[in-house]
Amino acid sequence: MHEILKFSPRIHCLPVVHGSGDFAVEVRNVMLSEKFDCLAIPLPPSFQEVVEAGVHVLPTITVAIQQETSPFAEQSWSPEGGDEPVSTRVGSYVPIDPCQPVIAAIRVAMQEHIPRVFIDLEVETFEPRSNVLPDPYALKRVALEKFAAAVLGSSPPPVSAQHRARIAFMAERLRELERQYESILFLCSVTDWPWLRDAYLHPQAVDGVEPAVQEPDLFRIHPATLIFVLGELPFITGQYEQTRFSLDSDENLSVDGVKELLLVAREKYRTELKNRGRKITPHLLATYLKYVRNLCLIERRMTPDLYTLITAAQQLAGDQFAIAVAEVAREYPFVDELPLGEMQMSIDRGQLPDGSLLDLKNRLAGQAISWRSCQLNRKPPEIDKQRWAMRWNPYNHCSWPPEDIAIERFRTHVKDRALSMLGNDLARVEKFSTSLKDGLDIRETLRNWHTGELYVKELPPSRGSLDCVLMLFDSPADPRAYPWRITWHAEHHDESTLSFFATSYENEMVGPGIAMATYGGAMFLFPPRPVPDIWRDRRFDFADTLEERLLAAACAYAKERHIAVLSQAAPGVGWRRLAKRHGKRLIHVPLAHFSQEALQQLRIFHVLNGRQVRSYAEHFIRKA
């Protein structure tokens, strides 16, 4: 350890940023690389028993809470204030968090049988402090003493009387310990260490009378509220504990843990949405990480916080993936049912097992935290889905207009692509003479490269038109996966007559009167015209597959000679023979010519239980 961090030959000070996994790793490395016979902790002695009891049950997260007011304290009641007086209980707490450097030091000291001494001053009302500090990830490139020296300029001297008294008291306790032990390791906040050093070198009179305080209690934390207690994300904290058990390296886990979080969130996203979700490709993840890096640089950070991760996920992959990232980030794998009361935490508040609320102050507060809101459409609970399904009227269906506009635009795009391909078979290639005509034919030019001649192509004007577009998104389609088959008629002249097979909307309720389904295949007739439901028309019963039935209906109802077929593979001989029997010609438009993400979004559509639902549907509909 560098000389600048030594108060004396016997006292080694280790300034830390509370709540940092990187500093917890640094503390562990220092304690295992050097020999100490005493560990001085910046907490009051009243916390020692319960904190060490909490360390014993790690990796299960607990919290030691010391109430500062009587459990029976109440506000003065007035008629305007309500029917009953409101409790104003206040307390301070110590999170038993494996990513807390102080907790990590106690954990190592207990394993190595090093005496622990809690040297902070007992106070009746704790005054919390937080500072804006450099990102602890800098420890990967900067020595600890340089990091501590860099913070000196932003470490103002203690202002409050309590803060000055605590610093003077801890300095005096260090002088007492120095007379008993040969090598003492003292942990303190990185913003306090210069003033602790000054108080140690310049002794001051200390009031030896400490106030009577209540004994702290130990509680386990409800798993859903761990995000409000832990310094790192619960998932990252779990990664630290898993590497501890597997004896793997955790030196770069503050960054590698984020990558693992994304991979787990992607798997969760795929499991929930299956083929309805976007393709979270390695290229998209690389773009996502670059975007996260840029957001971190804007906020002058080296590692991302949860808000940055969720915002980037929402903007690059949609609400569903952002929700998956948020849910995975809050997961902590080590949750045991300890014989302790369970406490629920919130922002600077907590609910005790008896239901009473407590205003809380963290005794190991690190970086100053700013809570920001993020607009994400939540997934509806199962009980709400069941209630919406029971109220569904099966005789009153309509579509969601924004999705109608999107799919009609895509139909027009597929039609234009098919028309442009219509005359490709009649294209003529000739030697360049005076005009490039419709462009240089690269293939024929390279084939005759030895002659030195250039060849150009001439495309004849397209003949005919299209009034039917067939889209086969999933072919061959499994009939069990697409049980909903129906024909929808146009509401106005800008919409097509639509026949399709899709997944069952009854299994995907997303709001009151709002359900979701996924196209397997669809037939569009434009201009719209009334046609019988092709799925109940006995004329098409000869078709063996869903796709073949759509094709048979297209051949029967298309007025133009050509039919555009959007599919992965080109239509086979049987389909072309069927089309020829009706005097039609199929023009294949490959699916690979279009963005797979755009196609995935177009396949997902919503069914509304009546036109009145359109007035509020946008509040529940979200894209994957």
Disulfide bonds with the S-S distance in Angstrom:
none
